[in-house]
Each structure stands twice: as structure tokens, then as C-alpha cells.
Amino acid sequence: MFSLVGVALGVATLIVVLSVMGGFRQQLLGRIIGMNGHIVITAPGGMLQATAELLTTLREVPGVRAVRPALERQALVMANSLTRGAMLRGVRTDDLLTREIVTRNIVHGELGAFGTKPGVVMGERLRQTLNVSAGDKVTLVTHRLNENGTIAPRYADYEVLASFMTRRHEFDGALIFVPIDLLQEDLEYGHNTVSSIDLELADPSAAPRVAAELRRSLGRDDLKVSDWLGLNARFVGALQVERVMMFIILTLIVVVAAMNVVASFTMLVRVKRGSIAILRTMGATPRTIVRAFFLAAAAVGLAGTAVGAALGLLICANMPSVGRLLSAITGTSGGGSAEVDFITSMPVRVQAIEVVTVVGVAILLSLAAAAYPAWRSTRIDPVEGLRYE
């Protein structure tokens, strides 16, 4: 019984932990990709010209779902005698309204007026730091190098329209969306001057292939085409290594449970050696004895694997309730705080290949654990076994 429970808990733990890690990985990458695009086109010199011809060419690339030119510039934002550094991102109205990571995470104000008047949408943490609300005014301070080589500051007043909370500090604490035409006007740039062009793909995993095709088709040395996997290679690699290491470490739980099966049935063989000897004298072959003990031990492992898989999937399916239970136990609550968000809203991504792998490894370990006590049963001498009967 304890052997079965051990295997079940090991399998359930593996499935739950891998699913939660997969959910966090998908959530983190979704926030990064959702803000920056699957493919980013930049110019080594800094600025590029997003002409109508270039944008049309990019839209016609197979797999490209959206093309979003953007103009980024570091700036200071001032309000209520407070000054903070910020990253301005000039975007078109439709591009912001179709960016789900922003529209789904609006926590203050409304997006409807963006682009119709000088208004900005900023990260919620930045809004709280500046102590402003929707309808208040903020001053954006940018700079530009004059023809005589001096740097001249430029001031522009904007109305706060809304704020978003993505739970990534670099976005929530420093990012401000501005209508791209107004930012170009403030910086005295041309209508087509942008710092990057973001491409959204129907299939994010195809980004490296599409990026390679774009480099060949565009054939322009003045443009740099980067995909999200390349831009976040270290981060994605670290997540993958962590995932593999966690699988190996947690598999040790199943290994320990399998060793418990070995110990239990090895003891059973010693206890039943008299019965085994009697069966041997009555004509039972070693193969029959091996089969009996192997099937008994394997049944425990297989039953534990089945129970563990069902338990793990059940926990994953009810993870919101589990998150609330953990929140109640630890005395934490979400409240928009990124620090405890992982407790109150655990993301889960159950992948069939992972479940099959866990179940397969558990079955193999269970069968391996059943083999040793079955083999030990054939080493009992019937004469020695009957001596104590």
C-alpha cells in the first residue's frame, strides 16, 4: 500500500510541477512577445523609413498577421513635482488597440480616446509613482541634437488616458505609449521615420524561419531582422535547462518509490520462501514463480502510476482553487502585486507529451523494480525453504 502511494505521489508531483512550470514559461514568453512582436526589424544606424512600399511587402509575407511600426525614445516624465525616467513608444492607434497584452490588462482609465487627442497610456506602477489619474496632465521631456551640435530639450504636455498592468517591471514601471504621429512631430522626424517594425505571426514558433526568409527577400544591408527566439535566447535556454533539471530531480521521487517496491517485495519473497518451496516441490516451474512475483510487483507500480496521473491531472484542472487555498494558508492575496501573483493565479499548461513521458518513465521504473524480487524468488532452494516449515 505504501509503495503504491509513493509511486502515485511521485507521478502526481511530476505532472503538476512540469505543468505549472510550462504555464509560467508560456505566460512569461507571452508577455515578452506580446509587447515586442515575434519578429523585429531595426536599422543599425538607429532610424529607418517605414515606407508604404516596405510595409506592404512585409504584410504580404506568408505567416505575417500584423505589421506594427514603432518609434521609441527615452524621456523624462514629470507630474506633481515628480520626475521619472521612461521609455516612450510611439504607435499607431489601431496597433495599440489590437495589442492584447495591453487591452486585456487595462486597470485604470480607458483606451478609447487614444489617438484622438494628445494622450498617453502608461504602466500602472509608473502611474502610481507619479500619483496621477486618468484626465491628469503629464509633461514628457525629450531631447534632440541641433545642427550646431547642442542638445535641446523638448517639452510636450499629454493627458493620461489609461494604465496597464502586465506584471513585468520593465513595462509597468517605465513604458508609455504615445500616438506615433505626435511623437514624430515632437521630435521633428519625418512621417515615415521609425525605430523599429514589429511583425506578429500566426505561428510564433515559425519566427526563425520567417526571419530567414525576410533577410533573403528584402536583401537590404541597412535592415536587421531579428526573431524573438534569438533576442531572448539566453532566457529561453535558461527556462529549458531549468525544466530538464526539474524533471530529473523530481524523477528521483519516483525512483525512491520504486526502490520501496523492490524492498517490499524482496521482504515478501523472504517471508514466503516456505510457500515458494512447497510450490516448487508440487511441480511449479521457476518461470511460474517469477511470473507471479513480477506481476504482483508490476501491478503495484502500474496502479500507482495510474492513480498518480489521475491525481496530477485533477490538481492541474483545479489549479485556481489550489491557488486560492495556498493563498489562504500563506496569508497572501493578489491585489495586483506581482510578488504574490504566482500563488493566487498559477498558470497551468498541461502538455500531452509531458504526461506521456512521465507515465512512461514511471512504468519503466515500476517494471524494473518488479524484476529484482521476481528474480530473487528463483534463488530459493526448495530444501532450505522446507527446513523451517
WOQUI-V995271 format. One line per field, one symbol per residue. ss: DSSP state (a for helix, b for strand, c for the rest). psi: psi as a letter, one per 40 degrees, with the letter a starting at -180 (. if undefined). burial: I if it has 16 or more other C-alpha atoms within 10 Angstrom, else O. A space follows every 10 residues. Layout:
# WOQUI-V995271
ss: ???
psi: ???
burial: ???
This chain:
# WOQUI-V995271
ss: caaaaaaaaa aaaaaaaaaa aaaaaaaaaa aaaaaaccbb bbcccccbbc caaaaaaaac cccbbbbbbb bbbbbbbbbc cbbbbbbbbb bcaaaaacca aaaccbbbbc cccbccbcbb bbbaaaaaaa ccccccbbbb bbbbbccccc bbbbbbbbbb bbbbccccaa aaccbbbbba aaaaaacccc ccbbcbbbbb bccaaaaaaa aaaaaaaacc cccbbbbaaa acaaaaaaaa aaaaaaaaaa aaaaaaaaaa aaaaaaaaaa acaaaaaaaa accccaaaaa aaaaaaaaaa aaaaaaaaaa aaaaaaacaa aaaaaaaaaa cccccccaaa aaaacccccc caaaaaaaaa aaaaaaaaaa aaaaaaaccc caaaaaacc
psi: dddddddddd dddddddddd dddddddddd dddddeidhh hihdediihg idddddddde hhehdihhii hihiiihhif eihiiihhhh iiddddeehd dddefhehai edeheeigii hiidddddde fiiheiiihh hiiihideei hhihhhhihh diiihefhdd ddeehhhihd ddddddefii dehidihhhh idhdeedddd ddddddddfh eehhhiiddd dfdddddddd dddddddddd dddddddddd dddddddddd dedddddddd deehiddddd dddddddddd dddddddddd dddddddfdd ddddddddde fiicfehdde dddeghihgh hddddddddd dddddddddd dddddddeeh hddddede.
burial: OOIIIIIIII IIIIIIIIII IIIIIOOOIO IIIOIIIIII IIIOOOIIII OOOOOOOIIO OOIIOOIIII IIOIIIIIIO OOIOIIIIII IIIOOIOOIO IIOOOIIIOI IOOIIOOIII IIIIIIIOOI OIIIOOIIII IIIOOOOOOO OOOOOOOIII IIIIIIIOOO IIIIIIIIII IIIIOIOOOO OIIIIIIIII IOOIOOIIOI IOOIIOOOOO OOIOIIIIIO OOOOOIOOIO OOIOOOIOOI IOIIIIIIII IIIIIIOOIO OOIIOIIIII OOOOOIOOII IOIIOOIIII IIIIIIIIII IIIOIIOOII OIIIOOIOOO OOIOOOOOOO IOIIIIIIII OOOIIOOIIO IIIOIIIIII IIIIIIIIOI OIOOIOOOO
